[in-house]
Amino acid sequence: MITASVLVLLGIGFTAAVILAVASKVLYVYEDPRIAQVESVLAGANCGGCGYPGCAGAAQGVVEGKAGATVCVIGGDQVATNVATIMGLEFSSMEKQIAFVDCTGGTRAEDVYIYEGAKDCRAQHLLYSGSKMCPEGCLGYGTCVTACQFGAIEMGPNGYPVVDPNLCTACGGCEQVCPRGVITIWGMTARIMHLNETTDCLAPCRQRCPGQINIPRYIEQVSRGDYAGALETIRERIPMPLSIGRVCPHPCEDVCRRGHVDEPVGINMIKRFAADWEMNSGQRLPISCAPDTGRKIAVVGGGPAGLSCAFSLRRLGHNPTIFESMPALGGQLRYGIPEYRLPKDILNWEIQGIIDLGIDVEYEKFFGTDFTLNSLKKDGYEAVFLGIGAWMNMTLRIENEEAKGVETGTEFLTKVGLGIETGINKKVVVIGGGNTAIDTARTGVRLGANVTLMYRRTRDEMPANIEEIIGAEEENVNYLFLAAPTRIVTDDSDHVTHVEYIEMELGEPDDSGRRRPIPIEGSETLIEADTVYTAIGQKPELSCLYENGTCDLEETRWRTLGADSDTLQTALPHVFTGGDMHTGPALVITALGEGRKAARSIHQYLNEDAPHISANTQREMIDYTMFTNVPDVGLRDRSKMPNLIECDERTCTFKEIEGAISEAEAKHETCRCLRCGLTCYNRDLVDGQECIVDECVKNP
C-alpha cells in the first residue's frame, strides 16, 4: 500500500513539474541559432579588435543588426562572405583599410618642456597639450603601440610610429587612443575624399597646392626609388601628372621653406620625372576603383575639371559619362596650350588612361542644345557636374575691334589645336599679359610672324608664368610695355593696318595688388599690324544654362556659376560645378583640384543626401607654419630643367621645348627637400653633406 508520505512526495513532485512546465513557457529565452552559426565562422581569436567582447559578442551584434558582415577585423573577405551567407546578405569585396601615420616630425619636433612623470601620450596631452612645440604632431610616447593587439605598430628610430601594413587589421584601436589624431584608418575612398585639415601634418607646399597633393610624401617616395608609389600618391588628388608636370606654374614652390635658404625645391620637376617614368616604361600602372555602385552621373565638359571629376567618381565606384562639345577631350589643355609646351600625343596618352577606367564619353554634344539639365535627369543621371570652362573672351571696347584680321587669342590657339587655317599674317600685335597672350605670341612666331606683345603695365606686373615670359624673350617676341590700345586702324576693305595705343604710367596699387596703369595724355602712337590678337581675359558662357528663357542656377557678379565654395553644390541640389566655370580663368591645377572636390561632394550627396566638410578644413595658409628663419641647412644647387631644342631652333618647330630631369637629378632634388611638417624640418649642419633621408615609410 502506498503510504501517505509517498503520496505527499508524489504531489510535491507533480506540483514542481507543473510549475517548471509553466515557467519554461513563461520564462523561456530564445537564442537565435544564427548567433552560433556566425560565431562558428569568425576567426575565433576573441581579440576584441572589433569592439565587441569576443567573437560571441560580435556574432550577437551581427544578428541584431548592430554590426555588418565585415565585423571581424582579422578575418578578411572570406570570413565576411561566410557571415553574409548565413545572414542572407550580398557581399562584395572589402576595400583595404590600414592605419596611416600623418606625422614625420618625431625627434625633429622641438620640445616646449621636458616632463619625466607622464609616459603616456594621453596624459602628456592633458599637460598644456603636450611637450612638443608642434600643436598637432606625434608626442612620441607610444600609446598607440600599446593599444595595438596585433603588433602592427612600433616606434621608429625617428620618434614617431611606423605601421607594418602586413600586420595591420584596421581595427582602429590606435586611432582611438591617439590624442592628436596623428593616426587615421584609411582606405582608397577615404584618401580620395579627404580635404586638407588644419590638424593634418601640412607642410607649406601642401597648404598652397590647389590640388592638395601630398607633396612631401611623393618626394620621399621618389627619393627611395618608389616611383609607382609616388604616382599613386599624386593620383589620389589629380589624374594628370604628365600634363600638370609640364604646365603648372607651381605655386607650391613659392612657399617652399628651402627658398629661405637658397632656392625652392623643384617640386614640379620631380612630379614630371615620376610621370614621364611611367609613360616611358611602356606600361600603365594599375589604378584601383571601388566596386561598381551603378550610380549615373553626367559630367558636362571634358576639360581638366571634368576629367578630374569623372576620374575621381569612377574611382569611388560610380558611372560618370562625359559630355564634350569638341571632337576630343582636354579643354584648354588641348585647345589653349601649344604643342611645344604640352605635346598632344602625351595628352592623348594620359587622357586614354583616364577613359580606360570605364568612363563613357559623348563627343560634339552641346549643352543647352543637344541636352539640358532636365533631359539629363529624365535619362537617369542622379547628379550633374558642370565644368564647361571659360571660353567667352573679354572685349577691348575700342573702335574697329570687329575689323578683319582682329580676333581673340583663344580663337587663334583653338584653330592651331584643330589643325585648321589660322589666317595669320606677318606683322602681328598681341594685346595682353597673361599666359594666353604669351602662348599666342610664341605660337605666332613659330608660324613665321614678327610678333609684338602689347601690355599696359610693365614686365614685373605680367600675370603670365615667368618661365613663359623669359621663353618669349628668347624667341624674339617684342615687348611693348606701358601701352594700352585705343583704336584699331583699318584700310578701305575694313582690314586692320595699325593699332593706335596710348602710353601709360603706373599709379597706386589696385584690387589685384598691381599698380594701376594711368594714361599719359597726348601720347597716342601707331604701330603697324596686319593681324591683331586680343587676350585680355575670358569668362564662362552661361547662356547655355537657360531653358525656355529661365535658369534655376545663380550667376555671380563676375559672370561665373554660383556655388557653395566648400562643397561646389549649386542652387539645384543635384548640380555641382568646378573649374573655370566656377572660379573664372585660373590655373589648370586649380581646375583639377576642384574636379576632385566636386566628386567628393557628389559622392556624399548620393550616399548621405547632402555634402559636408569638416570644421577643421584648411582654407588659408596656417600662420605659425610660415616662418622664414630656417637655420642649420646647408646650401645645395637647384637642378635645371633641360632644353630639348636650342633657342635658335625653337621658332621653327612645335616640338616640346623642355625635357624631364634625369634620375640622378631627381634624386638630388629630393635630397634638397627638408621633409617639412607643420613646424619641423630636416636640419643638416655640414654644407654639401650627403642627403638625409628619413627611414623608409612603411605606410601605404
For each residue, the residues with C-beta under 8 A, 3 or more apart:
1:
2: 6 7
3: 6 7
4: 7 8
5: 8 9
6: 2 3 9 10
7: 2 3 4 10 11
8: 4 5 11 12
9: 5 6 12 13
10: 6 7 13 14
11: 7 8 14 15
12: 8 9 15 16
13: 9 10 16 17
14: 10 11 17 18
15: 11 12 18 19
16: 12 13 19 20
17: 13 14 20 21
18: 14 15 21 22
19: 15 16 22 23
20: 16 17 23 24
21: 17 18 24 25
22: 18 19 25 26
23: 19 20 26 27
24: 20 21 27 28
25: 21 22 28
26: 22 23
27: 23 24
28: 24 25
29:
30:
31: 35 36
32: 35 63
33: 36 37
34: 37 38 63 86 87
35: 31 32 38 39 56 59 60 63
36: 31 33 39 40 59
37: 33 34 40 41 86
38: 34 35 41 42 58 59 62 63 83 86 87
39: 35 36 42 55 56 58 59
40: 36 37
41: 37 38 79 82 83 86
42: 38 39 55 58 59 71 72 75 79 83
43: 47 55 72 74 75 79
44: 55
45: 55 74
46: 54 55
47: 43 50 73 74 149 150 171
48: 51 52 53 54 149
49: 73 74 149 150 169 171 173
50: 47 58 67 71 72 73 171
51: 48 172
52: 48 55 57 58 60 61 67 71
53: 48 56 57
54: 46 48 57 58
55: 39 42 43 44 45 46 52 58 59 72
56: 35 39 53 59 60
57: 52 53 54 60 61
58: 38 39 42 50 52 54 55 61 62 67 71 72
59: 35 36 38 39 42 55 56 62 63
60: 35 52 56 57 63 64
61: 52 57 58 64 66 67 71
62: 38 58 59 65 66 67 68 69 71 83 87
63: 32 34 35 38 59 60 87
64: 60 61
65: 62
66: 61 62
67: 50 52 58 61 62 71
68: 62 71
69: 62 80 81 83 84 87 89 91
70: 80 94
71: 42 50 52 58 61 62 67 68 83
72: 42 43 50 55 58 75 76 79 80 83
73: 47 49 50 169 170 171 172
74: 43 45 47 49 150 169 171
75: 42 43 72 78 79 80
76: 72 79 80 94
77: 80 81 91 93 94
78: 75 81 82
79: 41 42 43 72 75 76 82 83
80: 69 70 72 75 76 77 83 84 91 94
81: 69 77 78 84 85 91
82: 41 78 79 85 86
83: 38 41 42 62 69 71 72 79 80 86 87 91
84: 69 80 81 87 88 89 90 91
85: 81 82 88 89 91
86: 34 37 38 41 82 83
87: 34 38 62 63 69 83 84
88: 84 85
89: 69 84 85
90: 84
91: 69 77 80 81 83 84 85
92: 291
93: 77 291
94: 70 76 77 80 97
95: 187 188 189 290
96: 187 188 700
97: 94 170 185 186 187
98: 163 165 168 170 185 186 187 699 700
99: 152 153 163 168 170 174 175 183 184 185 186 699
100: 163 183 184 185 186 699 700
101: 138 160 161 162 163 182 183 699
102: 181 182 183 184 200 201
103: 106 136 137 138 160 180 182 201 677
104: 108 158 160 201 216 220 675 677 680 694 697
105: 108 109 132 134 137 138 159 160 201 677 678 679 680
106: 103 109 137 138 140 156 158 159 160
107: 140 158 159
108: 104 105 158 159 677 680 681 682 683
109: 105 106 132 133 134 137 138 159 677 679 680
110: 132 133 134 679 680
111: 114 131 132 133
112: 128 131 132 133
113: 128 131
114: 111 131
115: 118 124 127 131
116:
117:
118: 115 123 124 127 141
119: 123 141
120: 123 124 141 143
121: 124 125 130 138 139 140 141 142 143 144 177 178 179 180
122: 125 126 143 177 179
123: 118 119 120 126 127
124: 115 118 120 121 127 130 131 139 141 179
125: 121 122 129 130 139 179 180
126: 122 123
127: 115 118 123 124 130 131
128: 112 113
129: 125 135
130: 121 124 125 127 139 179 180
131: 111 112 113 114 115 124 127 139
132: 105 109 110 111 112 135 137 138 139 140
133: 109 110 111 112 679
134: 105 109 110 137 677 678 679 680
135: 129 132 624 678
136: 103 180 181 182 198 199 200 201 678
137: 103 105 106 109 132 134 160 180 182 201 677 678 679 680
138: 101 103 105 106 109 121 132 159 160 161 180 182
139: 121 124 125 130 131 132 179 180
140: 106 107 121 132 155 159 160
141: 118 119 120 121 124
142: 121 145 146 155 161
143: 120 121 122 146 147 177 178 179
144: 121 147 148 153 161 173 174 177 178 183
145: 142 148 153 154 155 161 174
146: 142 143 177
147: 143 144 173 174 176 177
148: 144 145 151 152 153 173 174
149: 47 48 49 171 173
150: 47 49 74 167 168 169 171
151: 148 164 167
152: 99 148 163 164 167 168 169
153: 99 144 145 148 161 162 163 164 168 174
154: 145 161 162 164
155: 140 142 145 159 160 161 162
156: 106 159 160 161 162 695
157: 695
158: 104 106 107 108 694 695
159: 105 106 107 108 109 138 140 155 156
160: 101 103 104 105 106 137 138 140 155 156 182
161: 101 138 142 144 145 153 154 155 156 174 182 183
162: 101 153 154 155 156 695 697 698 699
163: 98 99 100 101 152 153 168 698 699
164: 151 152 153 154 167 168 698
165: 98 168 698 699 700
166:
167: 150 151 152 164
168: 98 99 150 152 153 163 164 165
169: 49 73 74 150 152
170: 73 97 98 99 185 187
171: 47 49 50 73 74 149 150
172: 51 73 175 176 185
173: 49 144 147 148 149 176 177
174: 99 144 145 147 148 153 161 177 178 183
175: 99 172 178 183 184 185
176: 147 172 173
177: 121 122 143 144 146 147 173 174
178: 121 143 144 174 175 181 182 183
179: 121 122 124 125 130 139 143
180: 103 121 125 130 136 137 138 139 199
181: 102 136 178 184 199
182: 101 102 103 136 137 138 160 161 178 201
183: 99 100 101 102 144 161 174 175 178
184: 99 100 102 175 181 190
185: 97 98 99 100 170 172 175 190
186: 97 98 99 100 190 191 194 700
187: 95 96 97 98 170 190 191
188: 95 96 191 192 236 288 290 315
189: 95 192 193 290 316
190: 184 185 186 187 193 194
191: 186 187 188 194 236
192: 188 189 236 312 315 316 596 599 600
193: 189 190 316 600 603
194: 186 190 191 197
195: 212 597 600 613 614 617 618
196: 200 202 206 207 212 617 618
197: 194 200 614 616 617 618
198: 136 202 616 617 618 622
199: 136 180 181 616
200: 102 136 196 197 206 618
201: 102 103 104 105 136 137 182 677 678
202: 196 198 206 207 618 622 625 678
203: 206 207 215 216 257 625 676 677 678
204: 207 208 255 256 257 621 625 626 676
205: 208 209 215 216 252 253 255 256 265 267 676
206: 196 200 202 203 209 212 213 214 215 216 252
207: 196 202 203 204 255 618 621 622 625
208: 204 205 251 252 254 255 621
209: 205 206 212 213 215 251 252 589 593
210: 251 587 589 590 592 593
211: 237 238 244 589 590 592 593 596
212: 195 196 206 209 237 593 596
213: 206 209 218 233 234 237 238 271
214: 206 217 218 233 236 237
215: 203 205 206 209 218 219 252 267
216: 104 203 205 206 219 220 673 675 676 677
217: 214 220 221 233 697
218: 213 214 215 221 222 229 230 231 233 234 270 271 274
219: 215 216 222 223 230 265 267 270 670 673 675
220: 104 216 217 223 224 670 673 675 693 694 697
221: 217 218 224 226 227 229 230 233 697
222: 218 219 225 226 227 230 270 273 274 666 667 670
223: 219 220 667 670 671 673 691 693
224: 220 221 693 696
225: 222
226: 221 222 229 230
227: 221 222 230 231 274 277 278
228: 231 232 278 285
229: 218 221 226 232 233
230: 218 219 221 222 226 227 233 234 274
231: 218 227 228 234 235 241 274 275 278 285
232: 228 229 235 236 285
233: 213 214 217 218 221 229 230 236
234: 213 218 230 231 237 238 241 271 274 275
235: 231 232 238 239 241 287
236: 188 191 192 214 232 233
237: 211 212 213 214 234 592 593 596
238: 211 213 234 235 241 244 308 589 592 593 596
239: 235 307 308 311 312 350 354 592
240: 243 244 304 307 308 333 350 354 592
241: 231 234 235 238 244 245 271 272 274 275
242: 245 246 272 275 276 279 346 347 349 350
243: 240 246 247 304 333 342 346 347 350 588
244: 211 238 240 241 247 248 268 271 588 589 592
245: 241 242 248 268 269 271 272 273 275 276 660
246: 242 243 272 341 342 346 658
247: 243 244 333 337 341 342 588
248: 244 245 268 587 588 589
249: 465 467 587
250: 253 254 267 268
251: 208 209 210 254 255 587 589
252: 205 206 208 209 215 255 256 267 268
253: 205 250 256 259 264 265 266 267 268
254: 208 250 251 259 264
255: 204 205 207 208 251 252 259 621 626
256: 204 205 252 253 259 264 265 267
257: 203 204 260 261 630 674 676 681
258: 261 262 263 264 265 630 633 672 673 674
259: 253 254 255 256 262 263 264
260: 257 628 629 630
261: 257 258 630 633 635
262: 258 259 635 636 637 638
263: 258 259 637 638
264: 253 254 256 258 259 267 638
265: 205 219 253 256 258 270 638 669 672 673 674
266: 253 269 270 638 639 641 661 669 672
267: 205 215 219 250 252 253 256 264 270 271
268: 244 245 248 250 252 253 271 272
269: 245 266 272 273 639 641 660 661 666 669
270: 218 219 222 265 266 267 273 274 661 666 669 670
271: 213 218 234 241 244 245 267 268 274 275
272: 241 242 245 246 268 269 275 276 660 661
273: 222 245 269 270 276 277 660 661 663 665 666
274: 218 222 227 230 231 234 241 270 271 277 278 666
275: 231 234 241 242 245 271 272 278 279
276: 242 245 272 273 279 280 660
277: 227 273 274 280 281
278: 227 228 231 274 275 281 283 284 285
279: 242 275 276 346 349 350
280: 276 277
281: 277 278
282:
283: 278
284: 278 353 356
285: 228 231 232 278
286:
287: 235 315 353 357
288: 188 315
289: 314 315 316 317 357 358
290: 95 188 189 293 315 316 317
291: 92 93 317
292: 317 319
293: 290 316 317 318 319 606
294: 319
295: 317 318 319 382 383 606
296: 318 319 320 321 380 381 382
297: 313 318 319 320 321 381 382 383 384 385 602
298: 320 321 323 376 381 383 384 385
299: 302 306 309 310 313 320 321 322 323 384 385 387
300: 306 323 367 384 385 386 387 388
301: 305 306 322 323 324 325 331 367 385 386 387 388 389 579 581
302: 299 306 307 322 323 324 326 329 330 331 361
303: 306 307 329 330 331 332 333 387 388 389 579 580 591
304: 240 243 307 308 331 332 333 579 588 591 592 595
305: 301 308 309 331 385 387 389 578 579 580 581 591 592 594 595 598
306: 299 300 301 302 303 309 310 322 324 331 385 387 579 595
307: 239 240 302 303 304 310 311 322 329 330 331 351 354 592 595
308: 238 239 240 304 305 311 312 591 592 593 594 595 596 599
309: 299 305 306 312 313 320 385 387 578 595 596 598 599 602
310: 299 306 307 313 314 320 322 354 359 385 595 599
311: 239 307 308 314 315 354 357 359 595 596 599
312: 192 239 308 309 315 316 595 596 599 600
313: 297 299 309 310 316 318 320 599 602 603
314: 289 310 311 317 318 319 320 357 358 359
315: 188 192 287 288 289 290 311 312 357
316: 189 192 193 289 290 293 312 313 599 603
317: 289 290 291 292 293 295 314
318: 293 295 296 297 313 314 602 603 606
319: 292 293 294 295 296 297 314 358 360
320: 296 297 298 299 309 310 313 314 359 360 385
321: 296 297 298 299 359 360 361 362 381
322: 299 301 302 306 307 310 329 359 360 361 362
323: 298 299 300 301 302 362 365 367 371
324: 301 302 306 328 329 361 362 363 364 365
325: 301 364 365 366 367 388
326: 302 329 331 334 335 363 364
327: 363 364 418
328: 324 334 348 363
329: 302 303 307 322 324 326 334 351 355 361
330: 302 303 307 333 334 335 347 351
331: 301 302 303 304 305 306 307 326 334 335 336 389
332: 303 304 335 336 337 389 580 588
333: 240 243 247 303 304 330 336 337 342 347 588
334: 326 328 329 330 331 337 344 347 417
335: 326 330 331 332 410 413 414 417 418
336: 331 332 333 410 413 414 417 436 439
337: 247 332 333 334 341 342 413 439
338: 341 342 413 416 439 442 443 446 654
339: 342 343 344 654 655 656
340: 442 446 650 653 654 655 656 657
341: 246 247 337 338 439 656 657
342: 243 246 247 333 337 338 339 346 347 656
343: 339 346 347 655 656
344: 334 339 347 348 417
345: 348 349
346: 242 243 246 279 342 343 349 350 656
347: 242 243 330 333 334 342 343 344 350 351
348: 328 344 345 351 352
349: 242 279 345 346 352 353
350: 239 240 242 243 279 346 347 353 354
351: 307 329 330 347 348 354 355
352: 348 349 355 356
353: 284 287 349 350 356 357
354: 239 240 307 310 311 350 351 357 359
355: 329 351 352 359 361
356: 284 352 353
357: 287 289 311 314 315 353 354
358: 289 314 319
359: 310 311 314 320 321 322 354 355
360: 319 320 321 322
361: 302 321 322 324 329 355
362: 321 322 323 324 365
363: 324 326 327 328
364: 324 325 326 327
365: 323 324 325 362 370 371
366: 325 369 370 544
367: 300 301 323 325 370 371 372 386 388 544
368: 372 543 544 545 546 547
369: 366 544
370: 365 366 367
371: 323 365 367 375 376
372: 367 368 375 376 547
373: 376 377 384 545 547 552 572 575
374: 377 378 547
375: 371 372 378 379
376: 298 371 372 373 379 381 384
377: 373 374 381 574
378: 374 375
379: 375 376
380: 296
381: 296 297 298 321 376 377 384
382: 295 296 297 574 606
383: 295 297 298 574 575 576 602 605 606
384: 297 298 299 300 373 376 381 574 575 576
385: 297 298 299 300 301 305 306 309 310 320 575 576 577 578 595 598 599 602
386: 300 301 367 561 570 575 576 577 581
387: 299 300 301 303 305 306 309 577 578 579 581 591 595 598
388: 300 301 303 325 367 391 540 541 544 581
389: 301 303 305 331 332 540 579 580 581
390: 538 539 540 560 580 581 584 585
391: 388 410 538 540 541
392: 538 539 540 541
393: 408 410 411 534 536 537 538
394: 536 537 538 539
395: 401 534
396: 401 431 485 534 536
397: 401
398: 401 485 486 487 488
399: 486 487 488
400: 403 406 487 488 489 490 494 496
401: 395 396 397 398 406 488 534
402: 406
403: 400 406 488 490 494 495 496
404: 490 493 494 495 496
405: 423 425 495 496 529 530 531 532
406: 400 401 402 403 488 496 531 532 533 534
407: 411 412 532 533 534
408: 393 411 412 533 534 535
409: 412 413 430 432 436 437 439 440 533 534 535
410: 335 336 391 393 413 414 436 535 538
411: 393 407 408 414 415
412: 407 408 409 415 416 422 424 440 443 444 533
413: 335 336 337 338 409 410 416 417 436 439 440 443
414: 335 336 410 411 417 418
415: 411 412 418 420 421 422
416: 338 412 413 419 422 443
417: 334 335 336 344 413 414
418: 327 335 414 415
419: 416
420: 415
421: 415
422: 412 415 416 447
423: 405 531
424: 412 428 444 447 449 531
425: 405 428 449 530 531
426: 448 449 450 530
427: 449 450 528 529 530 531
428: 424 425 441 444 449 450 451 452 529 530 531 532 533
429: 451 452 453 454 499 527 529 531 532 533
430: 409 437 440 441 444 451 452 453 454 532 533 535
431: 396 437 453 454 455 485 499 532 533 534 535 536
432: 409 436 437 440 453 454 455 534 535 536 537
433: 437 453 455 456 457 461 462 463 464
434: 437 438 462 463 464 535 537 585
435: 438 439 463 464 465 468
436: 336 409 410 413 432 439 440 535 538
437: 409 430 431 432 433 434 440 441 453 455 464 533 535
438: 434 435 441 442 453 464 465 468 469 471 472 477
439: 336 337 338 341 409 413 435 436 442 443 468
440: 409 412 413 430 432 436 437 443 444 533 535
441: 428 430 437 438 444 445 451 453 472 477
442: 338 340 438 439 445 446 468 471 472 475 477
443: 338 412 413 416 439 440 446 447
444: 412 424 428 430 440 441 447 449 451 531 533
445: 441 442 448 449 451 475 476 477 651
446: 338 340 442 443 650 651 652 653 654
447: 422 424 443 444
448: 426 445
449: 424 425 426 427 428 444 445 531
450: 426 427 428 478
451: 428 429 430 441 444 445 477 478
452: 428 429 430 477 478 479 480 527 529
453: 429 430 431 432 433 437 438 441 472 477 478 479 480
454: 429 430 431 432 480 483 484 485 499 501 527
455: 431 432 433 437 458 459 462 479 480 481 482 483
456: 433 482 483 484 504 517
457: 433 460 461 462 481 482 504 506 514 515 517
458: 455 461 462 481 482 506
459: 455 462 469 479 481
460: 457
461: 433 457 458 506 514 515
462: 433 434 455 457 458 459 469
463: 433 434 435
464: 433 434 435 437 438 468 469
465: 249 435 438 468 469
466: 469 470
467: 249 470 471
468: 435 438 439 442 464 465 471 472
469: 438 459 462 464 465 466 472 473
470: 466 467 473 474
471: 438 442 467 468 474 475 657
472: 438 441 442 453 468 469 475 477 479
473: 469 470 476 477 479
474: 470 471 647 650
475: 442 445 471 472 647 650 651
476: 445 473 651
477: 438 441 442 445 451 452 453 472 473
478: 450 451 452 453
479: 452 453 455 459 472 473
480: 452 453 454 455 483 501 527
481: 455 457 458 459
482: 455 456 457 458 503 504 505 506 517
483: 454 455 456 480 501 502 503 504 525
484: 454 456 501 502 504 517 519
485: 396 398 431 454 488 499 500 501
486: 398 399 500 501 502 524
487: 398 399 400 499 500
488: 398 399 400 401 403 406 485 496 498 499 500 532
489: 400 496 497 498 499 500 526
490: 400 403 404 493 494 495 496 497
491: 494 495 497
492:
493: 404 490
494: 400 403 404 490 491
495: 403 404 405 490 491 530
496: 400 403 404 405 406 488 489 490 499 529 530 531 532
497: 489 490 491 528 529 530
498: 488 489 526 527 528 529
499: 429 431 454 485 487 488 489 496 526 527 529 532
500: 485 486 487 488 489 524 525 526
501: 454 480 483 484 485 486 524 525 526 527
502: 483 484 486 519 520 523 524 525
503: 482 483 519 520 523 525
504: 456 457 482 483 484 517 518 519 520
505: 482 517 518 520
506: 457 458 461 482 515 516 517 518
507: 515 516 517 518
508: 515 516
509: 512 513 514 515 516
510: 513 514 515 516
511:
512: 509
513: 509 510
514: 457 461 509 510
515: 457 461 506 507 508 509 510
516: 506 507 508 509 510
517: 456 457 482 484 504 505 506 507
518: 504 505 506 507
519: 484 502 503 504 523
520: 502 503 504 505 523
521:
522:
523: 502 503 519 520
524: 486 500 501 502
525: 483 500 501 502 503
526: 489 498 499 500 501
527: 429 452 454 480 498 499 501
528: 427 497 498
529: 405 427 428 429 452 496 497 498 499 532
530: 405 425 426 427 428 495 496 497
531: 405 406 423 424 425 427 428 429 444 449 496
532: 405 406 407 428 429 430 431 488 496 499 529
533: 406 407 408 409 412 428 429 430 431 437 440 444
534: 393 395 396 401 406 407 408 409 431 432
535: 408 409 410 430 431 432 434 436 437 440
536: 393 394 396 431 432
537: 393 394 432 434 585
538: 390 391 392 393 394 410 436 580 584 585
539: 390 392 394 558 559 560 584 585
540: 388 389 390 391 392 559 560 561 580 581 584
541: 388 391 392 544
542: 545 546 551 555 559 561
543: 368 546
544: 366 367 368 369 388 541
545: 368 373 542 551 553 561
546: 368 542 543 549 550 551
547: 368 372 373 374 550 551
548:
549: 546
550: 546 547
551: 542 545 546 547 555
552: 373 571 572
553: 545 561 562 570 571 572 575
554: 561 562 570 571
555: 542 551 559 560 561 562
556: 559 560 561 562
557:
558: 539 584
559: 539 540 542 555 556
560: 390 539 540 555 556 581 582 583 584
561: 386 540 542 545 553 554 555 556 570 577 581 582
562: 553 554 555 556 570 571
563: 567 568 569 570 576 577 578 582
564: 567 568 569 570
565: 568
566: 613 617
567: 563 564 576 597 601 611 612 613
568: 563 564 565 576 577 578 582 594 597 598 601
569: 563 564 573 575 576 601 605 611
570: 386 553 554 561 562 563 564 575 576 577
571: 552 553 554 562 575
572: 373 552 553 575
573: 569 605 610
574: 377 382 383 384 605
575: 373 383 384 385 386 553 569 570 571 572
576: 383 384 385 386 563 567 568 569 570 598 601 602 605
577: 385 386 387 561 563 568 570 581 582 598
578: 305 309 385 387 563 568 581 582 591 594 595 597 598
579: 301 303 304 305 306 387 389 582 583 586 590 591 594 595
580: 303 305 332 389 390 538 540 583 584 585 586 591
581: 301 305 386 387 388 389 390 540 560 561 577 578
582: 560 561 563 568 577 578 579 594
583: 560 579 580 586 590 591 594
584: 390 538 539 540 558 560 580
585: 390 434 537 538 539 580
586: 579 580 583 590 591
587: 210 248 249 251 590 591
588: 243 244 247 248 304 332 333 591 592
589: 209 210 211 238 244 248 251 592 593
590: 210 211 579 583 586 587 593 594
591: 303 304 305 308 387 578 579 580 583 586 587 588 594 595
592: 210 211 237 238 239 240 244 304 305 307 308 588 589 595 596
593: 209 210 211 212 237 238 308 589 590 596 597
594: 305 308 568 578 579 582 583 590 591 597 598
595: 304 305 306 307 308 309 310 311 312 385 387 578 579 591 592 598 599
596: 192 211 212 237 238 308 309 311 312 592 593 599 600
597: 195 567 568 578 593 594 600 601
598: 305 309 385 387 568 576 577 578 594 595 601 602
599: 192 308 309 310 311 312 313 316 385 595 596 602 603
600: 192 193 195 312 596 597 603 604 611
601: 567 568 569 576 597 598 604 605 611
602: 297 309 313 318 383 385 576 598 599 605 606 611
603: 193 313 316 318 599 600 606 607
604: 600 601 607 608 610 611 612
605: 383 569 573 574 576 601 602 608 609 610 611
606: 293 295 318 382 383 602 603
607: 603 604
608: 604 605 611 612
609: 605
610: 573 604 605
611: 567 569 600 601 602 604 605 608
612: 567 604 608
613: 195 566 567 617
614: 195 197 617
615:
616: 197 198 199
617: 195 196 197 198 566 613 614
618: 195 196 197 198 200 202 207 622
619:
620:
621: 204 207 208 255 625 626
622: 198 202 207 618 625 626 678
623: 626
624: 135 627 678 679
625: 202 203 204 207 621 622 678 679
626: 204 255 621 622 623
627: 624 630 679
628: 260
629: 260
630: 257 258 260 261 627 633 674 681
631: 683
632: 683 684 685
633: 258 261 630 674 681 682 683 684
634: 684 685 686 687 688 689
635: 261 262 687 688
636: 262 668 671 672 688
637: 262 263
638: 262 263 264 265 266 669 672
639: 266 269 661 665 666 668 669
640: 661
641: 266 269 658 659 660 661
642: 658 659 660 661
643: 646 647 657 658 659
644: 655 656 657 658 659
645: 649 650 653 655 656 657
646: 643 649 650
647: 474 475 643 650
648: 651
649: 645 646 652 653
650: 340 446 474 475 645 646 647 653 657
651: 445 446 475 476 648
652: 446 649
653: 340 446 645 649 650
654: 338 339 340 446
655: 339 340 343 644 645
656: 339 340 341 342 343 346 644 645 659
657: 340 341 471 643 644 645 650
658: 246 641 642 643 644
659: 641 642 643 644 656
660: 245 269 272 273 276 641 642
661: 266 269 270 272 273 639 640 641 642 665 666 669
662: 665 666
663: 273 666 667
664: 667 668
665: 273 639 661 662 668 669
666: 222 269 270 273 274 639 661 662 663 669 670
667: 222 223 663 664 670 671 691
668: 636 639 664 665 671 672 691
669: 265 266 269 270 638 639 661 665 666 672 673
670: 219 220 222 223 270 666 667 673 691 693
671: 223 636 667 668 690 691 692 693
672: 258 265 266 636 638 668 669
673: 216 219 220 223 258 265 669 670 676
674: 257 258 265 630 633 681 682
675: 104 216 219 220 681 682 694
676: 203 204 205 216 257 673 680 681
677: 103 104 105 108 109 134 137 201 203 216 680 681
678: 105 134 135 136 137 201 202 203 622 624 625
679: 105 109 110 133 134 137 624 625 627
680: 104 105 108 109 110 134 137 676 677
681: 108 257 630 633 674 675 676 677
682: 108 633 674 675 692 694
683: 108 631 632 633
684: 632 633 634 689 692
685: 632 634 689
686: 634 689
687: 634 635
688: 634 635 636
689: 634 684 685 686 692
690: 671
691: 223 667 668 670 671
692: 671 682 684 689
693: 220 223 224 670 671
694: 104 158 220 675 682 697
695: 156 157 158 162
696: 224
697: 104 162 217 220 221 694
698: 162 163 164 165
699: 98 99 100 101 162 163 165
700: 96 98 100 165 186
